[in-house]
């Protein structure tokens, strides 16, 4: 019989689930890196550019699918008993697949336009992406369903299957006579389909298209707002990059990208924790306001401390020759931007806790409002800074926006927690270990 205190055991379980989120993000990052290296080394710069457009499109579709399907799933069905989890997952994964189908149809039309008027390479990539999007959205929805059940190991295994399948499929294009960008995209989607099949087997549930309408009726209050929030975040960042490139030039943008690459590990950690932050906040919510706020502080504070320490290490160590080797001629300008980039990344980590807390409280109205506010501030201050001071002005402007955003997020969480709005009746939470015994 275990002698670990109850509080410590719960903390260890939480740390374990957060760890699986980071591990899963690590596998995903490696997979995308392998795909990029394959395209760059075998197909060339033009194909790599087409792949970049494909990945941006894929990311936007995933944000839409998450907003309508898996974000409501994590808020309202985290830790529910296995039968309820299976039923809700069947509806959510089907909804995500429908989003992929609709996006695929639009992508097919876009591919035809690109092929005729812009670029045959880009058109081929988008045409190949069209039938892949439903599989990509389905695979991603299973991952988040596993996180809702506290089964981070299953989510990570699902991505491992995807990564291994992709590595095996990519080299098969040349022997089969398909050696262009289209094959790389097809391999990306087909391997995601194999991963989704593995996930369905682990989950013991299949997407149920009959429940898509029901899912929309039950969760459109959260889904539409989460959709708006996710799309605002994704599109807002892209617009900021384009505006800054136009105002300050590609050279300035390249220096910024170089500085951001140096704190890439912080971004990966942030994304990994963000995947599981909402389910953990839902579990903490069940224990009261103090438990929720304590978790949110721990998430934000821990991430911010790591970001600050990593940034300080990079700033101090890389000037001793390593920076030149990593970035070449970009290093001097990138190094001068590092202090602002580090501050911005640290402040950005402070957004994670209150964002997860507000979602756990079901306050999609507030998260949408906050995301629009913070993204707008980021774009305005970043652009104004670029106009006034080039790359340096941009990074200090966005760092200021991140700091202001952190204050705004925490004030919003404090108000929402004090209001203690009635929540949907919460089914008794089931510990993930129990779910694992009975599900997959």
C-alpha positions, 0 to 999 in steps of 0.5 A, a space after each residue: 500500500 502506497 505511503 505517499 501523502 494524498 496531496 503529494 500524490 496529486 501533485 505528482 500526477 499533475 506533474 506527470 500529465 504536464 510532462 506528457 504534454 511536453 514530451 508530446 510537443 517534443 515528438 511533434 516538433 521533431 516530426 515537423 523538423 524531419 519533414 522540413 529537412 527532407 523537403 529542403 534537401 531533396 526538393 529545394 527552396 521553392 518546394 520548401 516555400 510551398 511547404 511553409 504555406 501548407 503548414 500555415 494553412 494546416 495550423 489555421 485549420 487545426 485552430 478552427 477544429 480545436 475551437 469548435 470540437 476539442 476545446 469544448 471537450 476539454 472544458 466540459 468533459 475532462 476527467 469524466 467517467 469512461 462511457 461519457 468520455 467515449 461518447 463525447 470524444 466520438 462527437 468531438 472527433 467527428 466535428 473536427 473531421 467535418 471541419 477538415 472536410 470543409 477546409 479540404 474543399 476550400 483548399 482544393 479550390 485554392 490549389 486550382 487557382 494557384 496552379 493556373 495563376 501563380 505557381 504550379 508547385 504551390 498548386 500541387 502542394 495545396 491540391 495534395 493537402 485537400 484530402 489530407 486535412 480531414 485526417 490531420 484534423 481527426 488525428 489532432 482531435 484524438 490527441 486532445 481527447 486523450 489529454 482530456 482523459 489525463 492520458 498524455 501517454 496515449 497522446 504521445 504514443 499517437 504522435 510517435 506512430 505519426 512520426 515513425 510512419 512519416 519517416 517510413 513513407 517519405 522515401 517511398 515517393 521516388 521509387 513510386 515515381 512521385 518525387 515532388 512536393 505533392 508526395 511529401 504532403 501526401 505522406 504527411 497526411 497519410 501518416 496522420 491517418 495511420 496515427 488516427 487509426 491507432 488512436 481510435 484503437 487506443 480510445 476504443 471509440 470511432 468518430 460518430 457523424 450522427 452526433 455532429 449536429 448535437 455537439 454544435 447545439 450543446 457547445 456552440 456557446 463555447 465553440 464559436 468563441 473559442 473559434 474566434 479566439 484561436 483564429 484571432 491569435 493565429 491570424 493576428 501573429 501572421 498579420 503582424 509579421 507581414 506588416 513589420 516586414 513591409 515597414 522595417 524590411 526583410 533584413 530586420 525581420 530576419 534579425 528578429 527571427 534569428 533572436 526568436 530561434 535562440 529561445 525556441 526551446 522555450 516556445 516548445 515548452 510553452 506549447 507542450 504545457 499549453 496542451 494540458 493546461 486547460 484539463 489541469 485547470 478543470 481538475 483544479 476548479 473542482 477543488 475550489 477557487 484557491 486550488 485553481 488560482 494556485 495551479 494558474 500561478 504555478 503554470 505561469 510562474 514556472 514557465 516564466 522562470 524557465 524562459 528567463 533562465 534560458 534567455 539569460 543563459 543564451 545571452 551570456 554563453 552564445 557571445 563566446 563564438 557559438 552565436 556566430 556558428 549558429 546564425 552567421 552574419 545574422 548573429 550581431 543584430 540578433 544578439 542586440 535584440 535578445 533582451 527584448 525578446 527574452 522579456 517578451 517570451 517571459 511575459 508571454 509565459 505569464 498568459 498561460 495560467 490565466 488563459 487556462 483558468 478562464 477556459 476552465 471557468 467556461 468564460 469563453 466570452 472573456 477569453 475571446 475578448 482578452 485575445 482580441 485585446 492582447 493581439 491588437 495591442 501586440 500588432 499596434 505596438 509592434 508595428 509602431 515600434 518597427 516604424 520608429 526604430 526598425 527591428 529594435 523598436 519592433 521587439 521592444 514594442 511586442 515585449 511591452 504588449 506582452 507585459 501589458 497583456 499579462 496584467 490584463 489576463 490576470 485581472 480578468 481571471 481575478 474578476 471571473 474567479 471572484 464572480 464565481 459564475 455557476 458552472 455546468 453540472 460537473 460529472 465527478 472527476 475520475 482520476 486518469 489512472 482509473 480511466 486508463 484501466 477502463 479505457 484503452 
